[in-house]
Amino acid sequence: MRWIFLVIMGFGILNAQIVKTSKNTITDTTTKLQWQDSNDVKTITRDWKGAIKYCKNLTLNGHHDWRLPTIKEMKSIKLYKDGIPGMVDGFKNNTYGAYWSSTPYKGYPKFAWGLNYYSGFVGYVIKSYKGHVRCVRSVK
């Protein structure tokens, strides 16, 4: 049963419907998530608590309901194309290094999950690390 669930989940990711909604955001109409895609995602680094605060305080395109994404949400825009890790088409701003998720690493309170879209690395990172930040919001 688990195997079937994972196949279905993976199929949905392959069929992401990415729509550019502005020069600073991208919306995935499949997951109903709007992603920050401004230059800040390449230049802003924060520790884990700072990343959460940055997203909470972000105002972008008139929206104030931004948050740090979960690791599951982050994986929805991760893609392997011809064996090379990256992001689904449409994202312009990305840089090498770990991006923070809001998902803490269970059992180890000093760590949280992160993802590097260039290397494909998904793993836990110490919360004091200065990681990159890409905020997300839910859309109707």
N, C-alpha and C positions, 0 to 999 in steps of 0.2 A: 504494500500500500504506500509506503513512504516513497519508493522509487517512482511510482506513478505520479505522486504529488510533485516531486522534484522535476520530472519531465514537463509537466503542465506549467509549473512555475517558470522554468527556463524558456518554454515556448512563448509565454507572454512577454518576457523580456526581449526576445528577438523581434517581436512585433510592436515595439514601442513606436508611438506616433509622436514624433518630435515636431513642434511648431515653434518657430521663432516669433515671440510676441513683442519684442522690442530689442534694441541694441544691447540691453543689459540683462535680459531674462530669456529663458527657454522654457516652454511648457511641454510636458509629456501628457498627451490627452488620454493615454492608456491608464497611467497611474494617477492622473489628476494632480500632478505635482508641478509647480513652477519653480525653476532653479535660477539662482543668481548666476549670471554669466558676465559680470562686469570685470574690469581690469583688476579690481580689488582681490579677486580669487587667486590671482597670481602674486600679489604683493603683500597682502595682509597675513600676518602670522600671529597666533595667540597660543597661550597654554589652554588646556581644556575648558576651564571655567571662563577664561577670557573669550573663547570661541562661542560658548553658549551665550554670554552677555552681548557679544558683538551682534549675533543674529537677532537676539531679542530686541536690541536697540536699533536695528537696521531699518531705514526708510528707503525704499527703492521703488521707483515708478508709482509713487503715491500709496504704496502698501506698507503697513506697519506690523503685519502678522508673520514675520519671518522667524524661523527657528533653525537650530542645527539638526540636520537629518539623522535618522537612525542608520545603522550600518546596512540594514536590509534595503532601505530607500537608496542609499548610495550605490549598492550593487545593481540596482535597476538601470543605471546609466553606464555601467561598466560593460565593456564589450571586448571580446577577442576576435580579431579579424585576421585570418590567415595565420593564427597562432601568435599574433602580436597584441599585447594588451593596449587598451585605450578606452575612449568614451564613444557613445553612440554619436552618429553624425549630427552636426549642428552646433556643438559647443566650440567656441573660439578660444576661450580663456582657460588655460590649464597650465600647470607647471609641475616639475618633478618635485616630489616630496609627499609626505603623508598629509592627507586631509582628515580633519577630525569628524567623527560621528558623535552623536549624543549617547550612544550605547556604551554603558560602563562594562568593564570586563568582570564578569561574576567571580566572586571569591577573592578578587584582588582589587581593593578599593583605590589603589594608586594608579590604576591603568584603565584605559578606555580603548575602544576599537577605532582603527584608522584605516584608510585606503589610499593607495598610490595608483593613480590611473595610468601612469607611464610604465611602471614595472609590473603592475598587476598585484602587488603585495596587498594582502588583507591581513591585518594582525593587530595585536594590542600594543599600545604605546603608552609610556609613562605620561601621566597627566601634566607634568611640568614642562614637557617638550613643547617647543614653539612650532606648532603645525599650521598648515594652511586651512582656510575656512571657506566653504561654499554653502550658503544658506538656501533654505527651501521653504515653500509655503504650499498649503493645500488650496486647490481651486475648485470651484463648483462645476 
